[in-house]
Amino acid sequence: MTNLAEDTAARPVSHKSPRSAPDLRQRLTSGLRRNGPESSGPQAYGQTAPLPEQAPELAGHGRLSGEALEIAHTLHDNGVSVPVLTGSVRLADMALIAAAGIGAAFGKMPASASEIVTLGIPHAIAIAITLLFSLAFFQAADAYQVSVMRRGLSQIGRVVAGWTLVFAMLFLIRTMTGIGSSLNQQWIGAWFVIGMVGLICARLVVYRLVRHWMETGRLERRAIIVGGGTAAAELIHELESNSDNDIRICGIFDDRANDRSPPVVAGYPKLGDISALVEFARLARIDMLIVCIPLRAEQRVLQLLRRLWVLPVDIRLSAHTDKVRFRNRGASFIGTVPFVDVVEKPITDWDMVAKRVFDIVFASLAIATLFPVMIATAIAIRLDSKGPVLFRQKRYGFNNEIIDVLKFRSMYHEMSDPNAKKVVTKGDSRVTKVGRIIRKTSIDELPQLFNVLRGELSLVGPRPHAVNAHTDNHTWDEVVDGYFARHKVKPGVTGWAQINGWRGEVDTPEKIQKRVECDVYYIENWSILFDLKILFMTPLSLLNTENAY
């Protein structure tokens, strides 16, 4: 293998002269630098929040410079949510198509009430089938990709082609099966024309909105370059040559000293080393990490990925320095620059919207169903011991965000342990009589349904652990390598680990290792059906109370 120092050594950058620090910050926060991929739509933005003031020891800012901290906080805003945008466009398309069909139908319906009912059922069936076909064809045509929405003619062409194929499919079904033969052809023709005009007008509005949000910096993917020197400078210049894109470079992180990796590359500052990068990504909303290191320097690449994969971001290896040609699978392009897709952000885009709707619907049903149990539990707690009914504990949420998780109080108030300094053990004298019952049955977790409605938790996901949770005087991130990878998604009220019996006391490194393995399996294999399976298996898993006390 070629010597690693030769592979990664930085050479002088001659493309642009360095800029002053204030100018750099202005460029990073102005929202005017956008470059990005043409072949893959933007991923959903992660939602992070500054760590609370009451837990400064958890902030971990020690490795970040003042400039890096300032930039991280300016990059904290979420801008326009990609899942909300694409979901709203889908809903608008479906509403417009249904409205066009209903309007065309009413225009041709006779005045007789009996005839209206007779015509109404076939019309409703035709509209429902058309909605399904439209969603499928528009999706297949990438009409819901932001990279397509920002191009007017391309977007309209895809929608027109998809709409035409929908009616061609309906005509084919009608001809071959006779289904829908009672539908008036004039109504079908009017629906096609009205729907076409409406979809074109709507997509022109979408195009203008997306372009406006791009120009104001509200719709973009924020990228960090990992690695510096000439390779990073060349990459930046190639990205900036594609001006009509959505990538915004927010800085550079590199472990190497300034003699091998200049403090300013192509006008962008080096904000710190890889340890600082992990802290920076926890504070700022970053969507992508671009590793700009030659692929032949495999050991260094592997070492970096081992430290970075715990972050909820896309990770791509830049292949521009190796001049490698890729097929589409496993690779993507930002403009003309090839990248190897190493890690993708889990549960993004429409999946994020679907999971949120799932959480709201089922959490609301659970609260309505279990409300009498919650009232009875609250009364029992007040009668059993003095103190508040609810207990709040700081736990790790999505992307290591610190959240207050609600529980029914199960310990004597004066012995409560909000910092989880001492693990609850069998026969623990701190636990009340009522507390033993609600802990064994997990009734103490029911208030977390309100955390779900607030968006801090999901119904299903890795269980949120206390910030100071530990085993044998070691915090769990020290016990398990890659522990924080479980925070790439929102934590849940129940999860795959609990279904498999890993609930209750964690008194050995093996137990937390098994929990993390289950959590990572869930993240890598997530689906709505998987969530349903876990949700409906949860009551059965509660029968296993071996480690719950």
N, C-alpha and C positions, 0 to 999 in steps of 0.2 A: 504493500500500500504506500501511496505517496506520503511523505512526511507531513504530519498534522500541522506543524508550524508553517510549512510551505503552502498547505491547503488554505489556511485561514488567515495568514498574515495580511495586514492592511497595507495598501499602497497609498501614496498621497492622492487626495481628491482634487482634481483640477477643473471639474465641471462648473462649480459655482464657488464663489467666495463665502466664507462663514458670515452669518449674521449675528447681530447682538442678541442677548437674551431677551430683552423686552420685545424685539421684533419677532423672535421665535414664538413667544407666548401668544402674541397677537395673531400670528399665522395659525397656531394650533387651536385657538379659541374663536376665530372669526367665522368658522363654518364655511369658508370659501375654497378649501382644498378638497377636492373630490376626484378620486380615480377609482375604477373598479371593474369587476368581471362582466363580460357580456353573456357568458354561457350559463351562469347560475344566479338565481335571484337572491337578494339579501336575506340573511337569516334573521330570526326574531331577536330582538334586543333583550339582554338580561336586565333584570331590575335589581339594582343594588342600592344601599343606603349607607350614609356615614355611620360609623360605629357610635353608640350612645356615649354621652359624656360621663355617665356613671360607671363606665367600664374602660377607662383609658388604658389599663394595662393590656387590654385585648387588641388595641388598635394596631400594634405592630408597625408603627411608623418609623422605627429607628433606622431602617436602611434607606429611607427615602430622603432625598435632599429637599430643601425648601422649594426649589423650582418644580421638582417632580410632584410634591404635594399640592402646590398651587394649580398645576395643570390637571392633576387627578380630580380635584374638586370642581374645576370648570367643566370637566368631561362627565360629570355625574348625571346630568339631565338625561331623560329618556327620549326626548324628541317625539317623532311620530312612530307609534308602534306598528311594526310590519304585520304581525298577526291581526291586529285590529283593522289595519288598512285593507289587507287582502280579504279578511272576513267580511268587512263592510261592502266591498265591491261584489263579493259573491251574493250577499243578501240583496243588494241593490239590483243585480242582474235578475235574480229570481223574482223579486217583487215586480220589476218592470215587465218581465215575460208573462207573469200571471195577470197583471193589470191589462196588458195588451190583449190577452186571450179573452178575458172577461168582457172588456170593452167591445171587442169584435163580436162576441157571442150575443151580447145584449142588443147590438145593432141589428142582428138578423132574427131575433126571437119573436114569435108571434105573441099577440096579446092574451091568448087563452092561457089560463093558469095551468090547466092540465098539460098543455103542450109545452109550457115552460119547464115543468117538472120532468117531462119526458126528455126534453133536450138537455136539461141541466146535468144529468148523470153522465152521459157520454162526453159532454164538454169538460166536466170535472176530471174524468179519467184521462182525457187527452191532455189537459193542462198538467196533471201530475206526471204523466209519462214524459212530456216535453221538458219539464223542469229537471227530471233525472238525466235525460239525454244531454240537455244543455250543460249541466254541471260537469258531466263526464267529458264531453267534447271540448268545452272551454278549458278544462283542466289539462286534457291531453295536448291542447294547442299552446300550453304555457301562458294562457291569457291572464292568469292570476300571479304571474311573476312580476316583481317590481321592475326588473330589468326590461320587461316588455311594456309595462305601463308607462314608462318614461319615453317610449317611442310611439308617436301618434299614429303614423300610417301602418306600421307593423302591428300595433295593437288592434286597430280597426280591421285590418285584413284578417287577422286570426279570428276575431269575433264574427265577422261576416261569414267566413268560411265555416266556422263551427255552427252558426245558426242555419246556414244553408244545408249542412249535413244532417242536422236534426230533422228538418222537414223532409229531406230525401229519405231518411230512415223511416219516418212516419208514413210516407207515401209507399215505401216498399212493404212495410208491415200491412198496410191497408190493402194493397194489391194482392199480396200472397196469402193473407189469412182472412180477409174480409172484415177484420176488426176495425171499427170506426167508419163503416160504410154509410152509417146514418148521419154522419156529420156533413153539414152543408159546405160544399167546396168554396163558395164565396166567402164563408166565414174563415176557412183555413187560409185562403189567399189574403184576406184583410188582416188576419192575425200575423201572417208572415211579414207583410209590409210594415204594419204598425210596430211590430217587435223589432224589425231591422232598423227602422228610423230611430226608435227609442234607444236601442243599444248603441248605435253610432253616436248619438248626442250624449248619452251618459259617459261613454268612453272618452269623448273629447273633453268633458269636464274632468274626468279622472286624470287625463294627460296633463291638463293645465295645473291641477292641484299638485300632482307628483313633481312636475317641473319646478313649481314654486317652492315646494318643500325642499327640493334638492338645492335650489339656488340660495335658500336661506339657511342651509345646513341642518334642517330638522329631519331629513330623511337621508341617512348615510350609514355606511358601515365604518366603524372606527378600528383602525389596524395599528398594531405595534410591530416594528421590525426588530427581530431578534438576531443580533450579529451586526457588525459594522464594517468599516473600511470600504475599499473600492467595490466589493461585491454588492454591498448595500446601496452605495451611490448609484451604481449602474441599474440596480433594480428600481430605485426611486425614479430615475430619469425615464426608464421604460414605462413605468406606471403613469407618470405625469404626461407622457406623450399621448395617452388616451384621455382626453379632457372630459368627455361626456360619460362619466362613470360615477360610481357612488362610494368609492373607497376614500377615506380621509386618514392620512398617516398622522399619528399622534406622538411619535417619538421613537427612539431607538434604545434598546437595552443590550448590553454586551458585557461579558465577564472579563474581557481582556483589558489591559491597561491602555492609557492614552497613546503610548508610543506605537501600539499595534492597531488601536481602534480609536480614531480621532474623536474628540468631544463633540464635534459638529460634523455631520455628514450630509452633503447636498442641502444644507440649510436647516436640517433637523437636529435637535440636541440629543446627546446620549444622556438618558435620565438615570442610569444606574446599572447594576448587575442583575443577574437572573433572580436572586433572592428579592431584590427591590421590585422586579417586575411582578412577582406573585403578589406582593403587597399592593402595588399600583393597580393591578387588575381587580383586586378586591374592592378598592375605593372607587375606581372610575368605571363607566360603562364602556367596556371594550368588547368588540364583536369578533376580532380575528387576530391571531398571532401568525406572522409570516416569518418563518425561520430561514434566514438568508445565510446558509452555511453549505458549502459544497457537499453533495450527497456522498462523495467518496470519503469524507471525514466522518465515517459512520459511528465511531465511538463517541465523538463529541455530540453528534446529533442524538444518539440514544440517551446520553446523559441528560441533555436538555429536555427531551421528551418525557423522561422519567420524572422530572421536576414540574413540568408544565401541564401534563394531561389532567391534573386535578381541577383545573380551571374550567368554568362553563363557557368555553369559547371554541370557535373553529381554529384548528391548527393546520397550517399548510407549509410544506417545504418548497421553497423556491428552487426550481430546476433550471433557471435561466443561465446560471454559470456553467452548468454541465452540458448544455445544448442537447438535452435528451428529448426525444420525440415520444409522445404518449398517445395511446388511444383514449377515447373519452372516459372509459370506466376507470375509476380510481384516480382520475386527474381532472383538473379544471384550469381555466384560463382567466387571468385578469388582463383584459385587452389581448395582447399577443404573447404574454408571459406565461409559461406553463408552470403549474404547481402540482405537487403530490398532496392529495387530501389524506391527512393522517388521522385527525380527530375531528368529528363533527359535533356541534352543540346538540345535546339531546333535547327532545320534545320542543320543537320549534314550529314557527309559522302556524298553519291551520291546526296542527296537533295541540299547540298550546291553548288555542281558543276552545277546542273540543274538550280538553281536560278541565279547563276552568268552568265551562258550562256543566260538565259532569259533576264537578265539586259542588257548585252552587245548588244544583237540583237535588242531589242525593244528601247533601248536608242539611238542606232545608227540610226534606222529608224525614231525616233522622231526628232532627230537633223536634219536629211536630209529633213524631211517634214516641220519642223517649222523654218528652217534657214532663209527664207525671213522675217518671223515675228520677229525673233531675230534681224536681221539687221535693220529693220524699227524701232524697239523699241530703239535700240542703237542710231540711228540718232535723234529720237524724244527727247531722254534724253539729248543729247548734245545741241540741239537747245533750249531746255526749261530752262536749268540752267547750271551753271558752275560746273565742277568737273568730276571725272571719271565715266565711264558708269557702271562699276561693283562695287558691294559693298561686302565686305568680313566680315563675322561675325563668331565668335567662338561659336561652338555649341557642344553638347554631341553627340558622335558617339557610335559605338559598344563598349560595356563594359566600358562606361564612357570615352573613348578616346576623346580628344579634337581635333576637325577638323575645318578647315576653309570652311564654306559653301558659295557658290557664289550666288549672287542675282543681278538683275538689280537695280541700285540705284533709290529709290523712294522718298528720302528726299533731301532737300538742303544739299550740301556737308558740310557746316560749322555747320549744326545742326544734322548730322548723329550720331547715337547712337550704335556704335559697341558692347558695353557692355550690351545693353538692360536694361539700368538703368530705363528708363521710357517707359511704354507700349504705343503703338500707339493707340489713341482713335479716335472716330468719330469727323471729322472736325479738326484734328490735324494740326496746322499751320506749322509743320515741313515738311509735305508731299507736294511735288510739284504737279502741275496740271497733268502732265503725270503720276506721281507716283500714283495718286488716281485711274487712269484708270487701270494701270498694276497691282495694288494691288487687285482691285475688281475682275479682270479676272484671277489673279494668273500668269499673264505673267512674273511678276518679278521673279518667281521661275524657269523659263526655264533654266538659266545657270547651275542649279543643275544637269542637264543631264550630264554635263562634270564631276561633282563629282561622278556620277554613273560610268562613264567609268574609272575613276581613282580608283574605288573600295572603295571609302569612304562612298558612299550612295548606297542604292538599289532603284529600281524604286518604289517598294511598301514596306511599312513598317511604323513603328511609326515615325511621323514627328520629325526631330531633333529640340530640343528646345535650346534657347540661355542659356549659362552657368549661367547667373544671372537672368533668367526668374523668376518672382515673382508675387504674388497676395497679396494685403493687407500687403505689406512689409514682406512677408514670401516667401522664395524660394519654388518651387513646391514640392521638396522632403520633405519639412516640412509640406506641406498642405496635401499630399496624402501618406499614409502608403504604402510602397512597390513601390514607384514611379520609382526607378531605375530598376525595373524588365523589363521595356519597352526597356532597353538598352541591353537585352540579344541577340538581333538580330540587324543587321544593320538598321539604320533609313532609311526612304524612302522619295521620292519626293511627293508621295501621299500615303494615307493610309485609313484604315477602319474607323477611326474616322472622317476623312474629308468627306468620302462618306456619313456618317450618320449625317452630318451637323455641326460637331464640329470643325470648322475652324474660323480663325480670332481672334478677341479680346478675351482674357481670363481675365475677371475682377471679377470673383467669384470663390470660392473654388469648387463649384458644377461643373463648366465648365471643370476645369482641371481633376476633379474626373471622369467625363464622358469620357474624352479623354483617360485617363489611362485605364479605363475599356474596351474601344474599342481596345486599343493597346494590352492588355493582351489577349483578346479574339482572336485577329489576330494571336498572337504568338502561342497560344495553338491549333489553328485550321488551321495552314498554309498548303497550297498546291499550286502547280502551277496553278491549275484551279481557286483557290481563288484569286491569284494574277491577273490572266486574268480578272476575274469578276470585281475586284476593278479598274483595269486599264481602262477597257471599260466603267465603270460607272463614272469615274472621270469627263469627259466633261459635263455630265448631272448635276453632283453635283456642278459645277461651276456656274450654273444658280442661286443657292442660295447664294446671296451676302449680306445676312442680317448682318453678323458679320464681313464682309471683308471691311476694309477701312484703 
